[in-house]
Structures are given as C-alpha cells and as structure tokens.
C-alpha cells in the first residue's frame, strides 16, 4: 500500500509556473507508475500526465503537452509536475495517483488504486 501527499499548489498569474510534488510513503514507491489528474468545479476528473515506474516513459494530455513535465525521483519517493505557461483553464484541484501497471487505459482515473487528497491550483488571468 502507498499513501500520497501533494503539495506546491497555489495562486499564480497566467503565464507563470508552479511545481507540484507528490510524496509517497512506503518502500515500494519505485514499483508504482504515477499519474497526475485534475478536477475543476463542475467537471469530471481528467488525466494530465503519467510516468512509468522507471521514469523512462511519460504520457501527457493534449491540453498540457509542451507546457507540463512529469518526473520522479524514486530515491526521494516523490513525483513532480512542472507546470509552465499556465492558463486560466488550468485552474483545478490537482491529484496524484498510483497504479502498479500502467496499461493502455492510463488516462482512466478508475485504473488507479491510490490517490492523494489534492492540491488547489488557481491561475488568474
């Protein structure tokens, strides 16, 4: 089992940057693939990015490709989401999630077994 705790959210102006962190408990972090999702008010939770257990493979939603970067440091049990060129439509609660195997349905939130509590990102225009 793994517990996840996000941090790094906040208020930023459009065009600015934020880096989210997700710290995981447990010594098996390196065996999990990790994902970032977001949920805006009144909307469904949507996929943002995912990374394989080794970090060699990364995947992005079209809406964030070229602006966001997912990475991980298995020695620190942490996954990151660097967000650049932020837009007002990026405003949402951001969640990290863990799954043992990153299958082809990696964009589906129901495929992930463990979730953090979320961190709010607000982008002002």
LINBELPE-V536198 format. One record per residue. N is the residue number from 1. SS is DSSP state (helix for helix, strand for strand, loop for the rest). D_CENTER is the distance of its C-alpha to the mean C-alpha in Angstrom with 2 decimals. Layout:
BEGIN
N;SS;D_CENTER + N;SS;D_CENTER
END
This chain:
BEGIN
1;loop;18.63 + 2;loop;15.58 + 3;loop;14.49 + 4;strand;11.14 + 5;strand;11.20 + 6;strand;8.83 + 7;strand;10.76 + 8;loop;11.38 + 9;loop;11.40 + 10;strand;14.78 + 11;strand;17.20 + 12;strand;17.55 + 13;strand;19.99 + 14;loop;19.38 + 15;loop;19.22 + 16;loop;17.71 + 17;loop;14.71 + 18;strand;12.20 + 19;strand;10.16 + 20;strand;7.59 + 21;strand;8.21 + 22;strand;7.78 + 23;strand;11.32 + 24;strand;12.66 + 25;loop;16.30 + 26;loop;18.67 + 27;loop;20.03 + 28;loop;18.54 + 29;helix;14.98 + 30;helix;16.03 + 31;helix;16.94 + 32;loop;13.58 + 33;strand;11.25 + 34;strand;7.56 + 35;strand;5.03 + 36;strand;2.15 + 37;strand;5.32 + 38;strand;7.68 + 39;strand;11.31 + 40;loop;14.15 + 41;loop;17.54 + 42;loop;19.58 + 43;loop;17.07 + 44;loop;15.40 + 45;loop;11.79 + 46;strand;10.46 + 47;strand;8.32 + 48;strand;6.38 + 49;strand;5.94 + 50;strand;7.06 + 51;strand;9.26 + 52;loop;12.57 + 53;loop;14.01 + 54;loop;16.01 + 55;loop;13.56 + 56;loop;16.18 + 57;loop;14.49 + 58;strand;11.49 + 59;strand;10.97 + 60;strand;10.09 + 61;loop;11.16 + 62;loop;14.45 + 63;loop;13.74 + 64;loop;11.44 + 65;loop;13.19 + 66;loop;15.06 + 67;loop;13.34 + 68;strand;9.76 + 69;strand;9.46 + 70;strand;7.21 + 71;strand;9.49 + 72;strand;10.63 + 73;strand;13.84 + 74;helix;15.34 + 75;helix;18.23 + 76;helix;16.26 + 77;loop;14.09 + 78;strand;11.00 + 79;strand;7.78 + 80;strand;7.04 + 81;strand;5.73 + 82;strand;9.25 + 83;strand;10.11 + 84;loop;13.80 + 85;loop;16.42 + 86;loop;14.76 + 87;loop;16.58 + 88;helix;17.63 + 89;helix;16.00 + 90;helix;12.49 + 91;loop;13.57 + 92;strand;11.73 + 93;strand;10.29 + 94;strand;6.53 + 95;strand;5.78 + 96;strand;4.51 + 97;strand;7.21 + 98;strand;9.84 + 99;strand;12.65 + 100;loop;15.78 + 101;loop;16.31 + 102;loop;14.16 + 103;loop;16.77 + 104;loop;17.49 + 105;loop;16.01 + 106;loop;12.40 + 107;loop;11.57 + 108;loop;13.29 + 109;helix;11.60 + 110;helix;14.91 + 111;helix;14.54 + 112;loop;12.16 + 113;loop;14.28 + 114;strand;12.50 + 115;strand;10.32 + 116;loop;9.90 + 117;loop;11.89 + 118;loop;9.54 + 119;strand;10.11 + 120;strand;12.05 + 121;strand;11.83 + 122;strand;15.25 + 123;strand;16.60 + 124;strand;20.38 + 125;loop;22.51
END
